Amino acid sequence: MRHAPTAAPARRRRLVAALLVLPLVAAACSSSDSDGGSGATKATTTTTTAPTRSTPPAEPIVFNGQGNNLDAYATTPKADGTFPTQRVWETVATNPAHGRDINAQICFLPRTKDGEQWYIAGEDTGQTHPNRPAGWGIFRLEGNEVGSLKTVQIGKLVPTYQPTDDGPENYGCGRLPDGRILTTDVGNQAGGDGNGQLIIWFPPLTGGTYRHFDTVRYCKLDVTLPTAQSILVRGSDVYVAASRGGVFKYTGPFPTSDDAAGGCGKKDPTGAPMADTVHKETFIASGPHGLATPAGLANAPDDGFYVSSVFTGVIDEFGPDGSFRRTILEPPAGESLGEQTYSTGTPLGLGVDRNGTLYYADIGVIVTKDSAGPGDKTGSLRRIRFVDGKPQPPETMATPLDFPDGIGIFE
């Protein structure tokens, strides 16, 4: 459901007033029970024919979930300075028959042996319905230009969730080199013990029907993350941002199946398969350099890391060992969150294209005497380009947006 301009969104990454200790945010949920395994919008007809081989786009295309829609943006502006855009998925609220509620981090997978292009995104269409739990949709994409993209849902990853203060919320995704998939769900957001989850999924990723995407096997690696967010995979190492904890590093080997033979012989409190051991360390601590609430992760030059912090409006750059390099983005001196958000935004999801341009989803946090959270269409999609290694002022690609939260780069 949609939320009032200054009210906390129901069941979607709720924000409260203790700004420096609480999590991030994201999109709204829907209580609809629409059906259908293929998506279509008023502007985009989803394919129902046999898939064709996918070819790379000529330029990077930026995917961003906002208002529970999924939009795609070309990265070369038109003559008037605006960026061509296409609605790839329309929310079920406006397209009950074929819509999907899309949000969270977006991960493009390597093309299949048949040349198909797949991607993963948070999908919680009708998440209050017992047959429609929150999870991560698996989608096939056709086309390589904004305006002619077509998509269809072919699977969904649905685990068990720990009891939380605001219901299950999906967010992070990533892929190991051998095809195993990783996801995070947020867990408690407003306090209490950290119980966000890091989960590894074993191919094949598709199977079942839309109402019962529950056939993909998985093993939980961690069920104690304090407000889990983005995932970044670097070789065989996995990095996870947690807004109330920092950035954690997980080192393999990771389970290869959901049983004891594959290193997953334990059970979590819900009875789901749990890894026998996990190698976890704090890689970047929260707090210093304005990194109060780590959320987004992306690759930086020379094997470095970009990390965003929503409430402080900061993006920092770190070296390959987690040492601080520099601040890429911060609000102008004297600005503070209030009924207006920072002029440079409150960055959540991050993405970097092959040219080194950094994109961020500004979720548009505002603060009133009653609450803190994304305002009514106060969000934006922005990018930072670099000249001789120096970050340039942010460039706005789209505004006003409703709680944009995740980024994916298709190239």
C-alpha positions in Angstrom: 0.0 0.0 0.0 1.1 3.6 -0.6 2.2 5.7 2.3 1.4 9.3 3.2 4.1 11.9 2.4 5.6 11.9 5.9 4.3 8.7 7.3 6.3 5.5 7.6 5.4 3.1 4.7 3.4 0.1 5.8 5.4 -3.1 5.4 8.1 -1.6 3.2 11.4 -0.7 4.8 10.0 1.5 7.5 12.0 4.5 8.7 11.7 6.1 12.2 13.2 9.2 13.8 16.4 7.9 15.4 18.3 8.7 12.2 21.8 7.6 13.0 21.0 4.1 14.3 18.2 2.9 12.2 17.9 1.4 8.7 17.1 2.5 5.3 13.9 2.2 3.3 12.4 1.1 0.1 9.1 0.6 -1.8 5.5 0.0 -1.0 3.7 -3.3 -0.9 0.5 -4.5 -2.5 -2.3 -6.6 -1.1 -3.6 -7.6 -4.5 -3.9 -11.2 -5.5 -3.3 -10.8 -9.3 -2.2 -13.8 -11.3 -0.2 -14.3 -14.4 3.4 -15.3 -15.1 4.2 -12.7 -17.6 4.3 -8.9 -17.1 2.9 -6.3 -19.4 2.4 -2.5 -19.0 0.5 0.0 -21.0 3.7 1.0 -22.8 5.4 -2.4 -23.0 3.9 -5.7 -24.1 5.7 -8.7 -22.6 6.6 -11.5 -24.9 4.7 -14.7 -24.8 6.6 -16.4 -27.6 9.7 -18.5 -27.5 12.7 -16.6 -26.2 15.3 -15.3 -28.6 19.0 -14.9 -28.1 19.8 -11.7 -26.3 22.5 -9.3 -27.5 24.2 -6.7 -25.3 23.0 -3.1 -25.5 25.1 -0.6 -27.3 25.2 1.6 -24.2 24.6 0.8 -20.5 21.0 0.8 -19.5 20.1 1.6 -15.9 17.3 -0.3 -14.2 15.6 1.3 -11.1 12.6 0.2 -9.1 10.4 3.0 -7.9 6.8 3.1 -6.7 6.8 -0.7 -7.1 7.4 -0.2 -10.9 10.6 -1.2 -12.7 11.9 1.5 -15.1 14.8 1.4 -17.5 16.9 4.4 -18.6 19.2 5.0 -21.5 22.4 6.7 -20.4 22.7 9.1 -23.3 20.4 12.1 -22.9 18.2 13.4 -25.6 18.7 16.9 -27.1 16.5 18.4 -24.4 18.7 16.9 -21.6 16.2 14.2 -20.5 16.9 10.5 -20.6 14.9 8.1 -22.6 13.0 5.8 -20.3 10.7 2.7 -20.5 8.5 1.1 -17.9 9.6 -2.5 -17.9 7.2 -3.7 -15.1 4.1 -1.9 -14.0 3.0 -2.3 -10.4 0.0 -4.6 -9.7 -1.8 -1.6 -8.3 -2.2 -0.1 -11.8 -2.1 -3.4 -13.7 -3.9 -6.0 -11.6 -3.9 -8.6 -14.4 -0.2 -8.7 -15.2 1.6 -6.3 -12.9 4.4 -7.1 -10.5 5.6 -5.2 -7.4 9.3 -4.8 -8.1 12.0 -3.3 -5.8 15.3 -3.8 -4.1 18.7 -4.5 -5.7 18.7 -5.7 -9.3 21.2 -8.2 -10.5 21.9 -9.2 -14.2 23.1 -12.7 -14.7 25.5 -13.9 -17.4 23.7 -15.0 -20.5 22.6 -18.6 -20.5 24.1 -21.2 -22.9 21.1 -20.5 -25.1 21.8 -16.8 -25.1 19.0 -15.7 -22.8 19.4 -12.7 -20.5 18.1 -13.2 -17.0 17.9 -10.8 -14.0 16.9 -10.9 -10.4 14.9 -8.3 -8.5 12.9 -8.1 -5.3 9.3 -9.2 -6.1 6.7 -9.0 -3.4 3.4 -8.8 -5.4 0.6 -9.2 -2.9 3.0 -10.2 -0.2 0.3 -10.4 2.5 -1.4 -13.3 0.6 -0.3 -16.7 1.9 0.4 -17.9 -1.7 2.4 -14.7 -2.5 5.2 -14.4 0.0 8.0 -11.8 -0.5 10.9 -13.1 -2.4 13.2 -12.5 -5.4 11.8 -12.8 -8.9 13.8 -14.5 -11.7 13.0 -12.7 -15.0 13.9 -13.2 -18.6 14.7 -10.0 -20.6 14.5 -9.5 -24.4 15.7 -6.5 -26.3 18.7 -4.3 -26.0 17.3 -0.8 -26.4 15.2 1.4 -24.1 11.7 1.4 -25.6 11.8 -2.2 -27.0 12.6 -4.2 -23.8 10.3 -7.1 -23.0 10.3 -9.2 -19.9 8.6 -12.2 -18.3 8.8 -13.8 -14.9 10.2 -17.4 -15.0 10.9 -18.1 -11.3 11.0 -16.9 -7.8 13.2 -17.5 -4.7 11.2 -17.7 -1.5 12.8 -18.7 1.8 11.5 -18.9 5.3 11.9 -15.6 7.2 12.7 -14.8 10.9 9.9 -12.9 12.8 10.6 -9.2 12.4 9.3 -5.8 13.5 7.8 -5.0 10.1 7.4 -8.3 8.2 9.7 -9.9 5.6 11.5 -7.5 3.3 13.8 -8.6 0.4 16.7 -6.6 -0.7 20.2 -7.8 -1.8 21.2 -10.2 -4.6 24.5 -11.5 -6.0 26.0 -14.4 -7.9 29.0 -16.6 -7.3 31.2 -17.5 -10.4 29.7 -21.0 -10.5 26.1 -19.8 -10.7 25.0 -20.1 -7.0 22.9 -17.1 -6.1 23.0 -15.0 -2.9 20.2 -12.9 -1.4 19.7 -10.8 1.8 16.5 -10.0 3.5 16.4 -7.0 5.9 15.1 -8.5 9.2 14.4 -6.2 12.1 14.6 -2.5 11.1 13.7 -0.3 14.0 15.6 -2.1 16.8 16.0 -5.4 18.5 18.4 -8.1 17.6 19.7 -8.3 14.1 18.0 -11.1 12.3 18.4 -10.3 8.6 19.4 -13.3 6.5 22.1 -14.1 4.0 21.1 -17.1 1.9 22.8 -19.1 -0.8 20.6 -20.7 -3.6 21.5 -23.7 -5.7 20.6 -23.9 -9.5 18.3 -24.6 -11.2 16.6 -21.4 -10.4 13.3 -21.9 -12.2 10.5 -24.3 -11.6 7.0 -24.5 -10.2 4.2 -22.0 -10.9 3.8 -18.4 -10.0 1.7 -19.3 -7.0 4.2 -21.9 -5.8 7.8 -20.8 -6.6 9.1 -22.9 -3.8 11.2 -25.5 -5.5 14.6 -23.8 -5.5 16.9 -25.3 -2.9 18.8 -23.0 -0.5 21.0 -22.9 2.6 21.1 -20.0 5.1 24.6 -18.6 5.8 23.7 -16.0 8.4 20.5 -15.1 10.3 21.9 -12.4 12.5 22.5 -9.5 10.2 21.5 -6.1 11.7 19.3 -4.6 8.9 20.8 -6.4 5.9 21.1 -4.5 2.6 23.2 -4.8 -0.6 25.4 -7.6 -1.7 28.6 -7.4 -3.7 30.4 -10.5 -4.9 34.2 -10.2 -5.5 35.5 -13.6 -6.8 34.7 -16.1 -4.1 34.3 -13.4 -1.4 30.9 -12.0 -0.5 30.4 -8.5 1.0 27.1 -7.5 2.7 26.1 -4.0 3.9 24.0 -3.9 7.1 22.6 -0.5 8.1 23.0 -1.2 11.8 26.3 -3.0 11.6 28.7 -2.1 8.8 30.0 -4.0 5.8 30.7 -7.7 6.5 32.9 -10.0 4.5 32.1 -13.7 4.1 34.8 -16.0 2.9 34.2 -19.5 1.3 34.0 -22.3 0.8 30.2 -22.0 0.9 27.7 -24.9 1.0 27.2 -26.7 -2.3 23.8 -28.2 -1.4 21.1 -28.0 1.2 22.2 -31.0 3.1 25.0 -32.2 5.4 26.9 -33.6 2.5 27.1 -30.1 1.0 28.0 -28.3 4.3 24.5 -27.4 5.3 23.6 -29.8 8.1 22.2 -27.5 10.6 18.7 -26.0 11.0 17.8 -22.3 11.7 15.0 -21.4 14.1 12.4 -21.8 11.3 13.6 -25.3 10.5 15.3 -24.3 7.3 18.7 -25.6 6.2 21.6 -23.7 7.8 25.3 -23.8 7.0 27.5 -25.8 9.4 30.1 -23.0 9.5 30.5 -19.5 8.1 33.6 -17.3 7.9 32.5 -13.8 8.6 34.3 -10.6 9.6 33.6 -6.9 9.9 35.2 -5.4 6.8 34.1 -1.7 7.0 32.8 -0.4 10.3 29.8 2.0 10.3 30.2 5.5 11.8 33.5 7.1 10.5 33.5 9.3 7.5 29.7 9.9 7.6 29.0 6.2 7.0 26.3 6.0 9.6 23.9 3.6 7.9 25.7 1.5 5.2 23.3 0.4 2.5 24.6 0.3 -1.1 27.7 -1.4 -2.5 29.4 -1.1 -5.8 32.8 -1.6 -7.4 35.2 1.3 -7.4 38.5 1.7 -9.3 41.5 -0.4 -8.5 39.5 -3.1 -6.7 37.9 -0.6 -4.3 34.4 -0.3 -3.0 31.7 2.4 -3.0 29.4 2.4 0.0 26.4 4.6 0.5 24.8 5.8 3.7 21.1 6.9 3.4 20.6 9.1 6.4 23.8 11.1 6.1 23.6 11.5 2.3 27.1 10.1 1.9 28.9 7.8 -0.6 32.4 6.9 0.5 35.1 5.1 -1.5 37.3 2.4 0.2 40.3 0.4 -0.9 40.4 -3.3 -1.5 41.4 -3.9 2.2 38.5 -1.8 3.5 40.6 1.3 4.2 39.0 4.7 3.6 40.1 6.5 0.4 37.8 9.5 0.0 34.2 10.8 0.2 32.5 10.9 -3.2 29.2 12.5 -2.2 28.0 14.4 0.8 25.4 17.1 1.4 26.5 20.7 1.1 27.7 22.3 4.3 24.8 23.5 6.5 22.2 21.2 5.0 20.2 18.9 7.3 17.3 16.6 6.8 14.0 18.2 7.4 10.8 18.7 5.4 13.1 18.9 2.5 15.6 16.2 1.7 19.3 16.9 1.0 19.9 18.7 -2.3 22.3 15.9 -3.3 19.9 13.2 -2.2 19.8 10.3 0.3 21.6 7.5 -1.6 20.5 3.9 -1.2 21.2 1.5 -4.1 24.4 1.9 -6.1 25.6 0.8 -9.6 28.6 1.4 -11.8 28.7 1.0 -15.5 31.7 -0.1 -17.7 32.7 3.6 -18.1 33.1 4.0 -14.4 30.0 6.2 -14.0 28.4 5.8 -10.6 24.6 5.7 -10.4 22.6 6.0 -7.2 19.0 5.7 -6.2 18.1 8.7 -4.0 15.2 7.5 -1.9 14.2 11.0 -0.9 14.2 10.8 2.9 12.6 13.7 4.8 12.1 14.3 8.5 9.1 15.8 10.3 8.2 16.1 14.0 6.2 12.8 13.6 8.3 10.6 11.4 11.2 10.1 9.1 11.1 8.3 5.7 10.8 8.8 2.0 8.5 11.7 1.1 5.8 11.8 -1.5 7.8 11.7 -4.8 10.9 13.2 -3.2 13.2 10.5 -4.7 15.4 10.7 -7.8 17.8 8.7 -9.9 21.2 10.4 -10.2 24.7 9.7 -11.5 28.2 10.9 -10.8 30.7 11.0 -13.7 34.4 11.3 -13.1 36.9 13.5 -15.0 40.6 12.7 -14.4 39.4 10.6 -11.5 37.6 13.5 -9.8 33.9 13.1 -9.1 31.7 15.7 -10.8 28.5 17.2 -9.2 25.6 14.7 -9.3 23.4 14.7 -12.5 19.7 14.0 -12.1 18.4 11.5 -14.5 14.8 11.2 -13.3 12.6 13.0 -10.7 10.2 13.1 -8.9 10.2 9.4 -8.0 8.4 7.4 -5.3 10.9 5.6 -2.9 13.4 4.5 -5.6 15.7 1.9 -3.8 17.7 -0.4 -6.0 19.9 -0.1 -9.1 20.9 -2.6 -11.8 23.1 -2.0 -14.8 22.4 -3.9 -18.0 25.4 -4.0 -20.3 
